[in-house]
Amino acid sequence: MSEDHIVTSFDNDMRELESLFEEMGSIVLLQLKDATRALRKEDRKLAKKVVKGDKQLNELERELNDLAIKILALRQPFALDLRYVLTTLKSAGYLERMGDLTRNMAQRTSTIAKAEAETGPIETLIRMSELVQAMTEDILKAYKSRDSELAKIVRDQDEKVDMAHNSLFRELLTYMMEDTSNISACMHVLFIAKNIERMGDNIADIGQEIVYMATGEWPDSKRIKGDKTSSIILS
Amino acid sequence: MINKTEITQEALSILPPIMTANNVDVFYGKKQAISNVSLDIPENQITALIGPSGCGKSTFLRCFNRMNDTINICRVNGEIKFSGQDIYDPKVDVVALRSRIGMVFQKANPFPKSIFENVAYGPRIHGLAETKDDLESIVIQSLKRAGLYDEVSDRLSEPGTSLSGGQQQRLCIARAIAVDPQVILMDEPCSALDPIATAIIEDLMETMKEKYTIVIVTHSMQQAARVSQQTAFFHLGELVESGDTQAIFTNPIQERTQNYISGRIG
């Protein structure tokens, strides 16, 4: 919205809401990058740092929730302002969940590294994570500039994450069948993969919120979902 | 919620409008207060007219029962129809018209008479009651429809001015209802009332719309959002945008509407 609000403190509240969301976004991105580096290097210390770092994200989300409720109760926003507050509130929930998934990823990395277990190839996992990192960067840009077109593009990119997840799922199944002693480590890797796949879904959901925020319409076409692992059986 | 919008929008378009305004201009002397406004008023719905002070919303409201006739320098061009009939036709009996299209004002203005007489006045001058019993039943019925009867049933002979502000406003609504109108115009009916008295009137409007069509001018956007099905936004004498209330307050089409309802232009 180009013009300033008549009530200056209203603008201040809205700007604070925006900056809280952006701060959450940049922390999620940093956490995911660290968690991925910890996984690649089997770095337990870095993994522990990620686990601890999630707390900050939860606190920011609580702060954002309080502010959004305050704006709704005291300022009673309408139209774009209303859509902005509601979609930011919901999107912050998605970011917080991404934080939880990242923390879980780091916990499992710690376990795998400690056991010095055989996990098989993790390149696909790294690639998935990098895809999700790029999506996170773009979705934060789309939020800041209220760019519904960019949000739609990011939303559709989730299919690539799903595809990578499918192939990793098959790969790990084969690996476990070859040698049953791999199973315990592979299960952890599989859960990490599922975590990253879920993060992609969360970003796609934020994309949907941004489209509604910017246009007032929910994106019409159903998102292409590529996750086929619920129907994969190897025999 | 989405389904509800669709139903409301459908309802707005299916019901034939009870009143229509086509290309209405209003002048006060040389100054143009309303430019080229066209708006349909759907039957048995509440239409809210919103906009900053001086935008012409009250002027426009007053066109619907020719209240502007009382101002000498005021001139109305264009066409306003009520049930298909042009109300500015010279043959129209204005007094009869105003009994079909009643009005409630910002400040409650009871006559300096008893509660009973305030309501009985209209039916009496319009000859709506043949007997004393008829008149009494009209008065009681009207007070009931205005949600006031239970509070005043034991003191109908006390002066109308002895009531509280909210009760006085409901007395004025009862007075408007007593002559059996089809449309009720309300010009800022709650702006002098506290939140509880306001809530009572808003609740009353919700039940009234089953029998009447209501057009309300309000400064409170929250009130427009709460009570109306259709909202029309006026700015500088123009109708900027009108439509389903939920759509106007969540996703207005015009930037001027967006800026006004979100507090960026006054």
Interface residues (C-beta under 8 A of the other chain):
Chain A: M1 E3 D4 H5 I6 V7 F10 Q76 P77 F78 A79 L80 D81 L82 R83 T215 G216 E217
Chain B: M221 Q222 A225 F249 T250 N251 P252 T257 Q258 N259 I261 S262 G263 R264 I265 G266
